[in-house]
Amino acid sequence: MARRQAQASRLRAALDATGRTPGSSRVLLVEGGMGIGKTSLLTTAAAAGFDVVLARADRLTGGSPLSVARSVLEHLDPDVAVGAEESVRDLARRAARVLDARPVPIVVDDAQWLDPASAEFLQGLLLGRVTTWRTLVLAHRTGRPPLSIIDIAHRVGADVEHLQLEPLPDEDIAAIAADLPAWQGAEVVAGARGNPLFASVLSALFRRRPELATTAEALRAEPADAGAALYRAVAADLAQLDADETAALEAVAVLDSLDVAALAVIADREEERVSAQLGRLRSLQLLSQNPGEAIHPVIRSSVYHAIPPDRAVRAHRRAAALPGLAPYQRAEHLAMLREHASAAEIDRLVELAEPAIGTDPGAVRRWLEPTRHHRVSPRRDLLLARALVLDGRPDDAAGLLEPLLTDSAADAAEARSLLAQAWRASGRTAEAHRLLAEAPLTEPATLIDAAALAALAGEIDTVRDTVDRLAGSPPQFQLAGRALRAVALLGSGDIAAARRALAGVPDALRALGDDRLRDILDACAAAVWSAYLLDDFHAAIALGERALWVAQRHGRGHVLANLGAATAHALASVGRLSETDELGEQAVADAERYQTPDPIPMARHAQVLAAFWADDPALLRRRFDQLRAAPSPGVEWWRRATRSTRARIAAVLGEPEPYAVLLPPPDVAAGLRHADAATVAALGGDQATAQHLLAAGLDHAERHRLRSQGALLRLLTAMLVARPARDWPRAAELAEQAVDEFSALGMSCHLRLARQTAAEITRDAAASPAGTLTRRELEIARLVADGLSNQQIADRLVISRRTVEEHVSKVLRKLDVSSRAAVRPVLHS
């Protein structure tokens, strides 16, 4: 099989780490039809002395959540179990750390069946910073590539290669049937059409039935195509099995395992009999010859779909009761009971499905939907409705939720909140607002949802009134109310009151258990934004990461983008730039997936800041273009922030945009807008306007104790007065103040720039004749250069003429000039 050997050599080359460039990524797509030999090629190459991770997606179960991700992690990090408490992002980071320490290729067979969570996991391996190298090999059916992973690969600049497996030549197929009579061998060659799996199955059928003369006779029909022929060949072979062989093979198809003890339970046979039948099935080539694979997916699918329904239900019920099954595997077997599931089995399925709602809502929907019309279960309906919302079917979710509004108080409260999310996702925003506003006082979670909407809209009075209704409610809702009040106050400019409202709230929220935090995640997002804006970056990050984890685990998709954008801004402030960019990208994806577009420009805003501080011009250009393409946010202060930053970065890139600083209202970020406007003015040559804006912004920051904004404005002022004003003493003082403040706040990138600026000021001052002057001497030297007499200088500065004379004498000596007329040329040299 020379052709396959050449393809195997190419695959081995992809798996070989020799000469790999640190930081590089490679994706090899192995494409071919059903049964063409992809699995055999992968396992042969993997067995050629390479350390690889080999995983396989599963069509029959529809893709159990994280099935491939779990296989990969069990190989990479076998001593640490994959816990339900870990998000997909956390799992990808854990795997990336192991791969950076010990890089190995990851090979995924049947990638067309990847479950969404595993696909996201593999995307995360490519998106994260690579210190060694990454190799992904993805085998898939013809015309069904894993597009989401390929898109990410292109986006991060990975090398994407393609290996197409064509049908084998006739001589290779003939070798598979070499032991058959010539006329049957010829039938195999003609019928297989280059497909090695079909050739193997058809050969086995001819060996079992030597009296068969033609392929059509063996299959009892002329096959329409290779796929149909392959299924018919398997079905014909199955029809020849005895009862014990059939029971054993059906058990293998149900479990996708060769564990004899478990198969004996499913088949209801003794272990010895099952073991003997497995040997027989292997000799018939109905079990896989590839290491690590129990049965070829095509044969498994053929066998499974031939099982009578009553036997299939019985087998899955037994499988669901097996000890040691992973939770999602048990859920898959219970879901296969469909309308035959008992009330207890549905309750157990719901319990198993709940942890999957955040990682793969599609799987939860697939598990629960078939039981919907056969048993009454409000708990099941609530979880199914959440899965439908997360899976992009809000109208279907609304139909499930509306009847629950009249149920028990707990069910009605959750149903009301979720129905409002569904209506908002469907564009019925006004109805969602009314639904939340009509919530009874017994539903504090719904009141929090209403207050969160009002806070985003800047409706401070509505927020205050709604939060006041929470008096006497459980502590977590009162904390949530304080967080929402704080963010509304920051937007209106009452910064002192906001600081009082927020005091201690982020840490208290972070300490809450999941069951309390999951219903107030919108308030957590408000607390993260508030802590970030009030310079408590580490508290913002700690709460943001915890809230993101809870939102992912419990399927609160509507808040993920907002939480991600807020946390990304705090990460950028402390210099965690690659994490900022990664989380910003995830926030955009979450906003698009869950139809919450407002945070998209703020996520892009965080990415722009990260690219700017990373001093990466190409990345800054890409992120800036994405920010410009993002829709204008509906939240007013978000809109002001994105406009302001757009104007600054456009000026930095030499593409100035028309911009007038939006000063009123004087919200918490007004100092940043002054800084942006001053940068635009300075780059446009208007130094006077820049100085005026910086002074006004610094006054705002100091009055409201906004330390990071004050430090940034001091640093920009230092740059301005150092060049072109050459006020070295004042510039040095301002730069050192910025250094001290950024150091205290832990703002590493800002600190690096401040230290660099301070060093440049010191160097330039030393090189300048005026660099040795004190601030007062420099002030007087400028007045001398402007032609003022000693008496005029004394009158202007309200000091004695004698003092002026002493300063002028020092100025002339330090500048090494003999006359007042020579001062001006030296100052401007």
PyMOL commands that set and color helices and strands:
alter all, ss='L'
color gray80, all
select helices_A, chain A and resi 2-15+38-46+67-76+88-101+111-113+116-127+147-155+170-176+182-192+196-208+215-219+226-238+243-255+260-267+271-283+297-305+309-320+327-335+338-340+343-356+361-371+378-390+394-406+409-425+429-437+444-456+460-468+475-492+495-502+505-510+514-533+537-553+557-573+577-593+600-613+617-629+636-652+670-683+687-703+707-722+728-745+748-767+769-772+775-785+790-797+801-815+820-827
alter helices_A, ss='H'
color red, helices_A
select strands_A, chain A and resi 24-32+53-56+106-109+133-141+159-164
alter strands_A, ss='S'
color yellow, strands_A
deselect
rebuild
show_as cartoon
